[in-house]
Amino acid sequence: MRLHLDASSKKVKNKLLSKAITTADMVIVGLDATDKADATRQLANRLVAAGRITDIETYLVAVAKREEHFPTGIEGGIAIPHAQSEVVTVPSVAVATSTSGVDFGAEDGKSNLIFLIAAPANGGSEHLEILGTLAYKVMDEDFRNELLNEKDPAVIAATLTREVQK
Amino acid sequence: MKFVAVTACITGIAHTYMAQAALEQAAKKLGHEITVETQGSAGVNPMKQELIDAADGVIFAVDLQVKGRERFAGKPFIELGVAKVIGGDKGVNVMNDFIAAIEAGTAAKVDGVAPAAPAAEEPKAEKPAGEKKKGFFGGLFG
């Protein structure tokens, strides 16, 4: 898999710019967080700044509620906190890589790759499909390593967008 | 072996699709075939009844009730929470245990009357069940 922004992925990116599920400003490389609530808040702040959610507290409550039901940390160093809420304006994902990791309740320890998913309450099914594709893709170890090893937020955003919105 | 599976989680956003990936990876690793129907918030594409009829076993990785469960009537099955197949070798282990149960003849069978088996060639024969399903899935969203 190529890490670089080649011509075709640029084209895809431009075509979908208005509704790309993530952009460079929603990516945190080297996240430093005390716990999962802190990590989730830092990522949610990026969603607010990008205009993807209108009310951070409402959204965080929904995410926390989902986490209570069952933690979203998954073996393999991933966490995928998520919520569907009316305060989400555009289906989005904020991404963080973390060397030290954050405890999201995975059985094998901390999560180094965190995807905070925001789904609108009334999202069309094609939007929800994009988020589903992301969740599906996250199970691909090569894809995860590609994201984990990348230091440039723009490349991470482009890689993600390319893979789930093609 | 041939498997069919249904995955569904509470929000229908993430785990439904992660479980799909996990089960597909497990089947690939073990050299089996699997078709997964995701019952998520993005909607449901019911799998063909022929696939179910041809399956040796059914895996329900669900936190919710399976929609259209009657389609699987009579098939050996295993049912567990969606997270039980996601991560590490979980999917592989679940599949291996299930295969052992199928081979030993100890696997539970899905309740109900099996869909009219070999007559599946005749599309008319499946019509009533199909019609019923439509209503079922129509109300699924959300």
Interface residues (C-beta under 8 A of the other chain):
Chain A: R66 H69 F70 T72 I74 E75 G76 I80 H82 A83 Q84 A106 E107 D108 I117 A119 G123 S125 E126 L128 E129 L131 G132 T133 A135 Y136 K137 V138 M139 D140
Chain B: I10 T11 G12 I13 A14 H15 T16 Y17 M18 Q20 A21 A22 Q25 T38 G40 S41 A42 G43 A83 I86 G87 G88 K90 F141
